[in-house]
Amino acid sequence: MITLPPDYTPSEAEEFMNPLQVEYFRQRLLKWRADLLKEAGGTLASLSEGGIHEADVTDRASVETDRALELRTRDRARKLIGKINLALQRVDNGSYGYCEETGEPIGLKRLDARPIATLSIEAQERHERMEKIHRDD
């Protein structure tokens, strides 16, 4: 088990995906997942409080809109948790931090901004260009 120094931040000067960097991202992913699960628990509690009891039609519509928004947010969080779980699997199997298309390092700045990234910026841009071309057909 690796213990991270409290003020540790990955640096380009280190070997890419050395044990400290891997542990840093593993902990970030675990914390992110825990935060999402905690938020989802709160959403479930508020949704399970029962039916809509507002007498006023406008109030009822407002409550229904809020619930629909909560459900969409919860669905996005569920998908995000799935991506976080896949990233944690990549941490475990040693492929985390490397582009799934090219095998090249994804880069610390990109991983710091989006810890679930699976493609390097170049591969992501290529992927988006291909999507746009096929969408325009």
LINZIBEL-V345236 format. One record per residue. N is the residue number from 1. PSI is psi in whole degrees, 0 to 359 (* if undefined). Layout:
n=N psi=PSI
n=N psi=PSI
//
This chain:
n=1 psi=133
n=2 psi=134
n=3 psi=122
n=4 psi=137
n=5 psi=144
n=6 psi=329
n=7 psi=19
n=8 psi=134
n=9 psi=131
n=10 psi=146
n=11 psi=147
n=12 psi=339
n=13 psi=342
n=14 psi=167
n=15 psi=134
n=16 psi=133
n=17 psi=39
n=18 psi=168
n=19 psi=324
n=20 psi=317
n=21 psi=317
n=22 psi=315
n=23 psi=321
n=24 psi=311
n=25 psi=325
n=26 psi=314
n=27 psi=321
n=28 psi=316
n=29 psi=317
n=30 psi=318
n=31 psi=317
n=32 psi=314
n=33 psi=316
n=34 psi=318
n=35 psi=317
n=36 psi=319
n=37 psi=322
n=38 psi=316
n=39 psi=318
n=40 psi=322
n=41 psi=320
n=42 psi=320
n=43 psi=315
n=44 psi=317
n=45 psi=316
n=46 psi=328
n=47 psi=331
n=48 psi=7
n=49 psi=359
n=50 psi=191
n=51 psi=179
n=52 psi=121
n=53 psi=10
n=54 psi=131
n=55 psi=321
n=56 psi=133
n=57 psi=319
n=58 psi=316
n=59 psi=318
n=60 psi=316
n=61 psi=320
n=62 psi=317
n=63 psi=318
n=64 psi=320
n=65 psi=316
n=66 psi=317
n=67 psi=317
n=68 psi=319
n=69 psi=318
n=70 psi=318
n=71 psi=319
n=72 psi=317
n=73 psi=318
n=74 psi=322
n=75 psi=318
n=76 psi=318
n=77 psi=320
n=78 psi=316
n=79 psi=320
n=80 psi=319
n=81 psi=321
n=82 psi=317
n=83 psi=323
n=84 psi=317
n=85 psi=320
n=86 psi=321
n=87 psi=319
n=88 psi=326
n=89 psi=320
n=90 psi=325
n=91 psi=313
n=92 psi=324
n=93 psi=3
n=94 psi=6
n=95 psi=358
n=96 psi=138
n=97 psi=356
n=98 psi=139
n=99 psi=130
n=100 psi=346
n=101 psi=315
n=102 psi=341
n=103 psi=359
n=104 psi=155
n=105 psi=138
n=106 psi=324
n=107 psi=139
n=108 psi=319
n=109 psi=317
n=110 psi=316
n=111 psi=324
n=112 psi=321
n=113 psi=324
n=114 psi=84
n=115 psi=346
n=116 psi=5
n=117 psi=139
n=118 psi=351
n=119 psi=147
n=120 psi=165
n=121 psi=317
n=122 psi=314
n=123 psi=321
n=124 psi=315
n=125 psi=319
n=126 psi=315
n=127 psi=315
n=128 psi=323
n=129 psi=317
n=130 psi=320
n=131 psi=317
n=132 psi=317
n=133 psi=314
n=134 psi=334
n=135 psi=326
n=136 psi=348
n=137 psi=*
//
